[in-house]
């Protein structure tokens, strides 16, 4: 006589919990992909608009930055930053101190701006030009515009995904 103690007829609680976690994780990444795309493309569009100005042309010339390479790097960088902000917004939504998803996303974006400014912006301008402080400030302002646009787009996308046209939920 066979027993059913180790068989598939008895549900395994650990396997059920793992399946729920995998499903939630897949849902999180699927949800984040739309936010990443919206944020990354907004970042790139803001970069493109900025790049058409004379101050941006001067900045590129001073730091020897290729125009087309800069556009490609902006697209990739926007997608990476969008992934970070979108994932953090979805994962820690209730822990971010604000009510509106757009404001929450902008707060996360400002955090990313600080990290980008310290790790990338600061070292890149030193020793390349005699007027490094000026170009550091210009680069930081460009990043501020691009990253805040990304944060606003991700927050707006989150609001559309989760709250639709019902604005009562945010108040």
MDTraj code that builds the backbone (N, CA, C; nanometers):
import mdtraj as md
import numpy as np

residues = "UNK UNK UNK UNK UNK UNK UNK UNK UNK UNK UNK UNK UNK UNK UNK UNK UNK UNK UNK UNK UNK UNK UNK UNK UNK UNK UNK UNK UNK UNK UNK UNK UNK UNK UNK UNK UNK UNK UNK UNK UNK UNK UNK UNK UNK UNK UNK UNK UNK UNK UNK UNK UNK UNK UNK UNK UNK UNK UNK UNK UNK UNK UNK UNK UNK UNK UNK UNK UNK UNK UNK UNK UNK UNK UNK UNK UNK UNK UNK UNK UNK UNK UNK UNK UNK UNK UNK UNK UNK UNK UNK UNK UNK UNK UNK UNK UNK UNK UNK UNK UNK UNK UNK UNK UNK UNK UNK UNK UNK UNK UNK UNK UNK UNK UNK UNK UNK UNK UNK UNK UNK UNK UNK UNK UNK UNK UNK UNK UNK UNK UNK UNK UNK UNK UNK UNK UNK UNK UNK UNK UNK UNK UNK UNK UNK UNK UNK UNK UNK UNK UNK UNK UNK UNK UNK UNK UNK UNK UNK UNK UNK UNK UNK UNK UNK UNK UNK UNK UNK UNK UNK".split()
xyz = np.array([
    [0.0837, -0.1175, 0.0000],
    [0.0000, 0.0000, 0.0000],
    [0.0880, 0.1235, 0.0000],
    [0.0589, 0.2175, -0.0895],
    [0.1387, 0.3385, -0.1032],
    [0.0787, 0.4494, -0.0189],
    [0.1661, 0.5306, 0.0344],
    [0.1185, 0.6468, 0.1102],
    [0.1348, 0.7719, 0.0246],
    [0.0587, 0.8752, 0.0569],
    [0.0631, 0.9997, -0.0202],
    [0.1405, 1.1087, 0.0526],
    [0.2190, 1.0696, 0.1513],
    [0.2870, 1.1696, 0.2319],
    [0.3866, 1.2501, 0.1501],
    [0.4598, 1.2073, 0.0647],
    [0.5572, 1.2861, -0.0104],
    [0.5111, 1.3148, -0.1514],
    [0.3902, 1.2811, -0.1842],
    [0.3462, 1.2945, -0.3229],
    [0.2960, 1.4346, -0.3535],
    [0.2576, 1.4518, -0.4759],
    [0.2107, 1.5833, -0.5203],
    [0.0681, 1.6123, -0.4738],
    [0.0030, 1.5165, -0.4090],
    [-0.1319, 1.5404, -0.3594],
    [-0.1313, 1.6295, -0.2360],
    [-0.0217, 1.6322, -0.1636],
    [-0.0098, 1.7165, -0.0451],
    [0.0569, 1.8469, -0.0883],
    [-0.0091, 1.9617, -0.0688],
    [0.0495, 2.0887, -0.1137],
    [0.1726, 2.1259, -0.0315],
    [0.2720, 2.1728, -0.0979],
    [0.3959, 2.2160, -0.0350],
    [0.3859, 2.3669, -0.0133],
    [0.3825, 2.4111, 0.1127],
    [0.3643, 2.5533, 0.1428],
    [0.4818, 2.6368, 0.0921],
    [0.6030, 2.5843, 0.1000],
    [0.7191, 2.6593, 0.0555],
    [0.7138, 2.6810, -0.0965],
    [0.6757, 2.5804, -0.1712],
    [0.6663, 2.5933, -0.3168],
    [0.5579, 2.6937, -0.3543],
    [0.4448, 2.6931, -0.2831],
    [0.3366, 2.7875, -0.3098],
    [0.3827, 2.9302, -0.2850],
    [0.4559, 2.9543, -0.1780],
    [0.5074, 3.0876, -0.1463],
    [0.6077, 3.1329, -0.2512],
    [0.6955, 3.0417, -0.2958],
    [0.7931, 3.0765, -0.3983],
    [0.7245, 3.1127, -0.5289],
    [0.6189, 3.0395, -0.5661],
    [0.5464, 3.0704, -0.6893],
    [0.4806, 3.2077, -0.6817],
    [0.4243, 3.2426, -0.5665],
    [0.3623, 3.3740, -0.5498],
    [0.4672, 3.4850, -0.5599],
    [0.5846, 3.4627, -0.4991],
    [0.6911, 3.5618, -0.5063],
    [0.7421, 3.5788, -0.6487],
    [0.7547, 3.4681, -0.7236],
    [0.7990, 3.4771, -0.8620],
    [0.6958, 3.5492, -0.9472],
    [0.5692, 3.5236, -0.9247],
    [0.4631, 3.5900, -0.9992],
    [0.4616, 3.7389, -0.9680],
    [0.4766, 3.7749, -0.8403],
    [0.4791, 3.9159, -0.8026],
    [0.6007, 3.9848, -0.8622],
    [0.7142, 3.9162, -0.8651],
    [0.8355, 3.9736, -0.9213],
    [0.8212, 3.9956, -1.0712],
    [0.7625, 3.8993, -1.1419],
    [0.7401, 3.9153, -1.2858],
    [0.6440, 4.0301, -1.3123],
    [0.5425, 4.0422, -1.2291],
    [0.4478, 4.1522, -1.2447],
    [0.5124, 4.2870, -1.2205],
    [0.6035, 4.2926, -1.1241],
    [0.6743, 4.4160, -1.0941],
    [0.7607, 4.4584, -1.2116],
    [0.8339, 4.3643, -1.2705],
    [0.9198, 4.3982, -1.3840],
    [0.8382, 4.4338, -1.5072],
    [0.7254, 4.3669, -1.5253],
    [0.6391, 4.3992, -1.6390],
    [0.5824, 4.5398, -1.6233],
    [0.5422, 4.5731, -1.5034],
    [0.4891, 4.7047, -1.4740],
    [0.5982, 4.8114, -1.4877],
    [0.7184, 4.7781, -1.4451],
    [0.8299, 4.8730, -1.4512],
    [0.8720, 4.9006, -1.5950],
    [0.8540, 4.8052, -1.6839],
    [0.9021, 4.8238, -1.8216],
    [0.8352, 4.9422, -1.8902],
    [0.7065, 4.9615, -1.8688],
    [0.6388, 5.0770, -1.9268],
    [0.6896, 5.2075, -1.8680],
    [0.7141, 5.2073, -1.7380],
    [0.7663, 5.3270, -1.6724],
    [0.9081, 5.3579, -1.7199],
    [0.9886, 5.2541, -1.7364],
    [1.1262, 5.2710, -1.7826],
    [1.1268, 5.3318, -1.9228],
    [1.0431, 5.2801, -2.0089],
    [1.0363, 5.3311, -2.1457],
    [0.9918, 5.4773, -2.1484],
    [0.8887, 5.5090, -2.0728],
    [0.8405, 5.6475, -2.0680],
    [0.9466, 5.7411, -2.0113],
    [1.0102, 5.7011, -1.9030],
    [1.1132, 5.7839, -1.8419],
    [1.2359, 5.7991, -1.9299],
    [1.2809, 5.6899, -1.9879],
    [1.3993, 5.6938, -2.0734],
    [1.3791, 5.7795, -2.1972],
    [1.2637, 5.7667, -2.2599],
    [1.2362, 5.8477, -2.3788],
    [1.2185, 5.9951, -2.3439],
    [1.1601, 6.0240, -2.2288],
    [1.1475, 6.1629, -2.1850],
    [1.2846, 6.2221, -2.1551],
    [1.3702, 6.1451, -2.0911],
    [1.5075, 6.1874, -2.0639],
    [1.5778, 6.2194, -2.1957],
    [1.5637, 6.1303, -2.2945],
    [1.6283, 6.1506, -2.4232],
    [1.5717, 6.2736, -2.4944],
    [1.4397, 6.2908, -2.4897],
    [1.3779, 6.4069, -2.5551],
    [1.4238, 6.5374, -2.4905],
    [1.4315, 6.5397, -2.3581],
    [1.4813, 6.6594, -2.2894],
    [1.6264, 6.6848, -2.3276],
    [1.7054, 6.5792, -2.3376],
    [1.8444, 6.5928, -2.3785],
    [1.8536, 6.6473, -2.5213],
    [1.7683, 6.5979, -2.6097],
    [1.7697, 6.6440, -2.7482],
    [1.7359, 6.7928, -2.7560],
    [1.6352, 6.8360, -2.6817],
    [1.5980, 6.9780, -2.6810],
    [1.7129, 7.0629, -2.6261],
    [1.7726, 7.0178, -2.5175],
    [1.8856, 7.0907, -2.4589],
    [2.0017, 7.0960, -2.5579],
    [2.0253, 6.9864, -2.6280],
    [2.1407, 6.9789, -2.7174],
    [2.1317, 7.0754, -2.8344],
    [2.0147, 7.1266, -2.8625],
    [1.9972, 7.2202, -2.9735],
    [2.0329, 7.3640, -2.9345],
    [2.0652, 7.3894, -2.8084],
    [2.0972, 7.5250, -2.7633],
    [2.2453, 7.5559, -2.7852],
    [2.2764, 7.6840, -2.7882],
    [2.4161, 7.7246, -2.8094],
    [2.5030, 7.6930, -2.6878],
    [2.4458, 7.7006, -2.5692],
    [2.5239, 7.6702, -2.4484],
    [2.5627, 7.5223, -2.4465],
    [2.4744, 7.4361, -2.4982],
    [2.5068, 7.2936, -2.5060],
    [2.6163, 7.2683, -2.6086],
    [2.6121, 7.3410, -2.7180],
    [2.7177, 7.3269, -2.8189],
    [2.8525, 7.3702, -2.7609],
    [2.8535, 7.4777, -2.6857],
    [2.9771, 7.5236, -2.6211],
    [3.0261, 7.4194, -2.5201],
    [2.9336, 7.3630, -2.4433],
    [2.9668, 7.2613, -2.3428],
    [3.0278, 7.1385, -2.4095],
    [2.9664, 7.0915, -2.5182],
    [3.0191, 6.9755, -2.5900],
    [3.1578, 7.0040, -2.6468],
    [3.1754, 7.1250, -2.7005],
    [3.3057, 7.1607, -2.7578],
    [3.4135, 7.1676, -2.6497],
    [3.3800, 7.2241, -2.5352],
    [3.4780, 7.2379, -2.4272],
    [3.5205, 7.1027, -2.3716],
    [3.4280, 7.0080, -2.3680],
    [3.4593, 6.8759, -2.3123],
    [3.4848, 6.7705, -2.4199],
    [3.4902, 6.8132, -2.5466],
    [3.5159, 6.7236, -2.6607],
    [3.4174, 6.6077, -2.6652],
    [3.2893, 6.6401, -2.6623],
    [3.1840, 6.5384, -2.6643],
    [3.1244, 6.5337, -2.8048],
    [3.1191, 6.4154, -2.8643],
    [3.0593, 6.3964, -2.9959],
    [2.9072, 6.4064, -2.9855],
    [2.8455, 6.4752, -3.0800],
    [2.7011, 6.4990, -3.0752],
    [2.6221, 6.3682, -3.0841],
    [2.6512, 6.2863, -3.1828],
    [2.5735, 6.1631, -3.2019],
    [2.5997, 6.0612, -3.0922],
    [2.7221, 6.0548, -3.0464],
    [2.7529, 5.9658, -2.9349],
    [2.6799, 6.0120, -2.8091],
    [2.6722, 6.1440, -2.7900],
    [2.6006, 6.1994, -2.6745],
    [2.4520, 6.1622, -2.6800],
    [2.3924, 6.1654, -2.7996],
    [2.2518, 6.1276, -2.8118],
    [2.2307, 5.9800, -2.7767],
    [2.3213, 5.8949, -2.8215],
    [2.3121, 5.7523, -2.7897],
    [2.3317, 5.7288, -2.6398],
    [2.4307, 5.7952, -2.5821],
    [2.4546, 5.7814, -2.4389],
    [2.3362, 5.8326, -2.3570],
    [2.2710, 5.9372, -2.4054],
    [2.1538, 5.9898, -2.3345],
    [2.0389, 5.8893, -2.3371],
    [2.0222, 5.8203, -2.4482],
    [1.9168, 5.7186, -2.4551],
    [1.9458, 5.6038, -2.3598],
    [2.0675, 5.5545, -2.3622],
    [2.1046, 5.4439, -2.2729],
    [2.1008, 5.4892, -2.1275],
    [2.1575, 5.6047, -2.0996],
    [2.1558, 5.6568, -1.9623],
    [2.0150, 5.6813, -1.9114],
    [1.9277, 5.7336, -1.9975],
    [1.7888, 5.7566, -1.9583],
    [1.7168, 5.6267, -1.9251],
    [1.7437, 5.5228, -2.0029],
    [1.6807, 5.3939, -1.9750],
    [1.7326, 5.3336, -1.8444],
    [1.8607, 5.3481, -1.8187],
    [1.9187, 5.2948, -1.6938],
    [1.8632, 5.3710, -1.5731],
    [1.8630, 5.5038, -1.5820],
    [1.8090, 5.5833, -1.4714],
    [1.6593, 5.5576, -1.4561],
    [1.5895, 5.5438, -1.5685],
    [1.4467, 5.5123, -1.5635],
    [1.4199, 5.3783, -1.4982],
    [1.5054, 5.2803, -1.5258],
    [1.4925, 5.1495, -1.4618],
    [1.5086, 5.1619, -1.3113],
    [1.6077, 5.2353, -1.2698],
    [1.6331, 5.2530, -1.1274],
    [1.5163, 5.3253, -1.0593],
    [1.4755, 5.4377, -1.1146],
    [1.3676, 5.5163, -1.0534],
    [1.2354, 5.4395, -1.0587],
    [1.2043, 5.3785, -1.1725],
    [1.0791, 5.3035, -1.1857],
    [1.0711, 5.1856, -1.0900],
    [1.1790, 5.1106, -1.0807],
    [1.1807, 4.9960, -0.9906],
    [1.1666, 5.0407, -0.8456],
    [1.2439, 5.1429, -0.8074],
    [1.2358, 5.1902, -0.6691],
    [1.0979, 5.2458, -0.6368],
    [1.0362, 5.3127, -0.7319],
    [0.9020, 5.3657, -0.7099],
    [0.8022, 5.2526, -0.6876],
    [0.8091, 5.1508, -0.7694],
    [0.7157, 5.0381, -0.7544],
    [0.7447, 4.9573, -0.6286],
    [0.8698, 4.9350, -0.6009],
    [0.9081, 4.8490, -0.4882],
    [0.8834, 4.9148, -0.3529],
    [0.9109, 5.0451, -0.3428],
    [0.9030, 5.1140, -0.2139],
    [0.8009, 5.2273, -0.2160],
    [0.6943, 5.2111, -0.2904],
    [0.5962, 5.3184, -0.3077],
    [0.5424, 5.3703, -0.1746],
    [0.5053, 5.2809, -0.0854],
    [0.4462, 5.3224, 0.0424],
    [0.5474, 5.3845, 0.1386],
    [0.6745, 5.3626, 0.1163],
    [0.7774, 5.4146, 0.2071],
    [0.8304, 5.5525, 0.1662],
    [0.7956, 5.5987, 0.0489],
    [0.8444, 5.7285, 0.0018],
    [0.7532, 5.8367, 0.0579],
    [0.8100, 5.9372, 0.1240],
    [0.7285, 6.0348, 0.1982],
    [0.6632, 6.1416, 0.1100],
    [0.5569, 6.1043, 0.0417],
    [0.4748, 6.1982, -0.0353],
    [0.3454, 6.1256, -0.0691],
    [0.2437, 6.2006, -0.1072],
    [0.1163, 6.1378, -0.1423],
    [0.1030, 6.1166, -0.2923],
    [0.1485, 6.2124, -0.3704],
    [0.1325, 6.2066, -0.5152],
    [0.2437, 6.1229, -0.5781],
    [0.2098, 6.0302, -0.6680],
    [0.3133, 5.9472, -0.7308],
    [0.4139, 6.0293, -0.8130],
    [0.3703, 6.1399, -0.8698],
    [0.4633, 6.2231, -0.9463],
    [0.5677, 6.2821, -0.8523],
    [0.5234, 6.3310, -0.7377],
    [0.6166, 6.3872, -0.6398],
    [0.7097, 6.2795, -0.5851],
    [0.6575, 6.1600, -0.5618],
    [0.7418, 6.0496, -0.5149],
    [0.8505, 6.0174, -0.6168],
    [0.8120, 6.0129, -0.7419],
    [0.9071, 5.9825, -0.8476],
    [1.0113, 6.0939, -0.8621],
    [0.9692, 6.2185, -0.8485],
    [1.0632, 6.3303, -0.8565],
    [1.1617, 6.3263, -0.7391],
    [1.1140, 6.2894, -0.6204],
    [1.2046, 6.2757, -0.5058],
    [1.3107, 6.1686, -0.5315],
    [1.2688, 6.0558, -0.5880],
    [1.3648, 5.9513, -0.6228],
    [1.4624, 6.0013, -0.7292],
    [1.4114, 6.0776, -0.8240],
    [1.4961, 6.1317, -0.9298],
    [1.5992, 6.2289, -0.8741],
    [1.5592, 6.3093, -0.7766],
    [1.6546, 6.4012, -0.7147],
    [1.7654, 6.3250, -0.6425],
    [1.7297, 6.2133, -0.5819],
    [1.8303, 6.1286, -0.5183],
    [1.9290, 6.0760, -0.6230],
    [1.8765, 6.0333, -0.7364],
    [1.9627, 5.9867, -0.8453],
    [2.0494, 6.1014, -0.8971],
    [1.9928, 6.2221, -0.9050],
    [2.0691, 6.3383, -0.9500],
    [2.1904, 6.3629, -0.8605],
    [2.1704, 6.3510, -0.7308],
    [2.2822, 6.3709, -0.6372],
    [2.3906, 6.2661, -0.6620],
    [2.3505, 6.1419, -0.6790],
    [2.4469, 6.0347, -0.7030],
    [2.5199, 6.0569, -0.8355],
    [2.4457, 6.0926, -0.9396],
    [2.5063, 6.1162, -1.0712],
    [2.6020, 6.2344, -1.0657],
    [2.5622, 6.3400, -0.9968],
    [2.6468, 6.4590, -0.9884],
    [2.7772, 6.4290, -0.9158],
    [2.7695, 6.3533, -0.8095],
    [2.8898, 6.3214, -0.7327],
    [2.9784, 6.2213, -0.8075],
    [2.9183, 6.1194, -0.8659],
    [2.9988, 6.0127, -0.9253],
    [3.0428, 6.0405, -1.0682],
    [2.9594, 6.1056, -1.1484],
    [2.9927, 6.1249, -1.2895],
    [3.0239, 6.2710, -1.3205],
    [2.9365, 6.3611, -1.2817],
    [2.9497, 6.5010, -1.3195],
    [3.0705, 6.5701, -1.2616],
    [3.0976, 6.5452, -1.1366],
    [3.2085, 6.6122, -1.0703],
    [3.3436, 6.5732, -1.1310],
    [3.3774, 6.4457, -1.1392],
    [3.5087, 6.4097, -1.1929],
    [3.5261, 6.4398, -1.3420],
    [3.4164, 6.4396, -1.4191],
    [3.4314, 6.4549, -1.5637],
    [3.4762, 6.5944, -1.6042],
    [3.4482, 6.6962, -1.5236],
    [3.4853, 6.8320, -1.5625],
    [3.6209, 6.8742, -1.5102],
    [3.6730, 6.8073, -1.4104],
    [3.8046, 6.8448, -1.3565],
    [3.9143, 6.8155, -1.4587],
    [4.0081, 6.9045, -1.4674],
    [4.1281, 6.8901, -1.5490],
    [4.1025, 6.8847, -1.6991],
    [3.9791, 6.9042, -1.7436],
    [3.9544, 6.9053, -1.8878],
    [3.9522, 7.0465, -1.9434],
    [3.9113, 7.1419, -1.8635],
    [3.9040, 7.2801, -1.9087],
    [3.9567, 7.3708, -1.7987],
    [4.0038, 7.4885, -1.8369],
    [4.0476, 7.5822, -1.7331],
    [3.9304, 7.6393, -1.6533],
    [3.8120, 7.6373, -1.7111],
    [3.6930, 7.6908, -1.6448],
    [3.6031, 7.5765, -1.5986],
    [3.6589, 7.4865, -1.5190],
    [3.5869, 7.3637, -1.4832],
    [3.4624, 7.3891, -1.3990],
    [3.4640, 7.4887, -1.3114],
    [3.3463, 7.5156, -1.2285],
    [3.2268, 7.5560, -1.3149],
    [3.2511, 7.6383, -1.4153],
    [3.1430, 7.6817, -1.5047],
    [3.0801, 7.5617, -1.5760],
    [3.1636, 7.4740, -1.6291],
    [3.1109, 7.3590, -1.7023],
    [3.0495, 7.2548, -1.6090],
    [3.0986, 7.2467, -1.4888],
    [3.0355, 7.1599, -1.3892],
    [2.8928, 7.2078, -1.3601],
    [2.8752, 7.3381, -1.3430],
    [2.7416, 7.3941, -1.3162],
    [2.6500, 7.3749, -1.4363],
    [2.7018, 7.3982, -1.5561],
    [2.6208, 7.3778, -1.6770],
    [2.5769, 7.2317, -1.6872],
    [2.6690, 7.1397, -1.6682],
    [2.6353, 6.9968, -1.6741],
    [2.5349, 6.9571, -1.5673],
    [2.5481, 7.0138, -1.4485],
    [2.4541, 6.9833, -1.3405],
    [2.3143, 7.0365, -1.3728],
    [2.3063, 7.1548, -1.4301],
    [2.1759, 7.2093, -1.4692],
    [2.1131, 7.1241, -1.5799],
    [2.1932, 7.0820, -1.6765],
    [2.1414, 6.9928, -1.7808],
    [2.0872, 6.8642, -1.7193],
    [2.1633, 6.8053, -1.6282],
    [2.1181, 6.6830, -1.5614],
    [1.9929, 6.7067, -1.4785],
    [1.9850, 6.8209, -1.4134],
    [1.8662, 6.8544, -1.3351],
    [1.7419, 6.8551, -1.4236],
    [1.7513, 6.9206, -1.5376],
    [1.6366, 6.9279, -1.6297],
    [1.6005, 6.7892, -1.6806],
    [1.6991, 6.7137, -1.7254],
    [1.6716, 6.5817, -1.7838],
    [1.6168, 6.4838, -1.6809],
    [1.6775, 6.4817, -1.5630],
    [1.6372, 6.3838, -1.4620],
    [1.5028, 6.4206, -1.3999],
    [1.4741, 6.5485, -1.3824],
    [1.3415, 6.5869, -1.3323],
    [1.2326, 6.5559, -1.4345],
    [1.2624, 6.5736, -1.5627],
    [1.1661, 6.5363, -1.6671],
    [1.1407, 6.3858, -1.6636],
    [1.2456, 6.3083, -1.6460],
    [1.2322, 6.1633, -1.6341],
    [1.1451, 6.1269, -1.5142],
    [1.1708, 6.1891, -1.3995],
    [1.0926, 6.1602, -1.2791],
    [0.9463, 6.1958, -1.2958],
    [0.9191, 6.3093, -1.3584],
    [0.7801, 6.3502, -1.3807],
    [0.7098, 6.2525, -1.4745],
    [0.7785, 6.2072, -1.5778],
    [0.7181, 6.1121, -1.6723],
    [0.6897, 5.9779, -1.6053],
    [0.7825, 5.9305, -1.5244],
    [0.7611, 5.8028, -1.4554],
    [0.6469, 5.8157, -1.3546],
    [0.6433, 5.9245, -1.2802],
    [0.5339, 5.9458, -1.1851],
    [0.3994, 5.9563, -1.2537],
    [0.3968, 6.0263, -1.3661],
    [0.2717, 6.0385, -1.4421],
    [0.2294, 5.9019, -1.4964],
    [0.3268, 5.8249, -1.5449],
    [0.2958, 5.6902, -1.5938],
    [0.2420, 5.6011, -1.4832],
    [0.3000, 5.6107, -1.3650],
    [0.2517, 5.5334, -1.2508],
    [0.1084, 5.5738, -1.2171],
    [0.0851, 5.7033, -1.2174],
    [-0.0483, 5.7540, -1.1857],
    [-0.1512, 5.7021, -1.2858],
    [-0.1150, 5.7011, -1.4133],
    [-0.2056, 5.6509, -1.5176],
    [-0.2286, 5.5006, -1.5033],
    [-0.1240, 5.4254, -1.4691],
    [-0.1368, 5.2804, -1.4563],
    [-0.2223, 5.2416, -1.3368],
    [-0.2023, 5.3082, -1.2249],
    [-0.2639, 5.2640, -1.1004],
    [-0.3896, 5.3398, -1.0612],
    [-0.4021, 5.4606, -1.1083],
    [-0.5152, 5.5399, -1.0634],
    [-0.6050, 5.5832, -1.1776],
    [-0.5626, 5.5623, -1.2981],
    [-0.6428, 5.5978, -1.4134],
    [-0.6781, 5.7458, -1.4126],
    [-0.7998, 5.7730, -1.4435],
    [-0.8455, 5.9112, -1.4452],
    [-0.9067, 5.9525, -1.3128],
    [-0.9089, 5.8635, -1.2139],
    [-0.9655, 5.8948, -1.0842],
    [-0.8618, 5.9699, -1.0004],
    [-0.8742, 6.1006, -0.9931],
    [-0.7781, 6.1831, -0.9208],
    [-0.8069, 6.1889, -0.7720],
    [-0.9189, 6.1359, -0.7280],
    [-0.9563, 6.1401, -0.5862],
    [-0.8608, 6.0585, -0.4996],
    [-0.8022, 5.9550, -0.5562],
    [-0.7176, 5.8647, -0.4804],
    [-0.5909, 5.9361, -0.4321],
    [-0.5402, 6.0325, -0.5089],
    [-0.4151, 6.1001, -0.4753],
    [-0.4329, 6.2059, -0.3668],
    [-0.5522, 6.2533, -0.3455],
    [-0.5704, 6.3664, -0.2529],
    [-0.5790, 6.3237, -0.1098],
])
top = md.Topology()
chain = top.add_chain()
for i, resn in enumerate(residues, 1):
    res = top.add_residue(resn, chain, resSeq=i)
    for name in ("N", "CA", "C"):
        top.add_atom(name, md.element.get_by_symbol(name[0]), res)
traj = md.Trajectory(xyz[None], top)
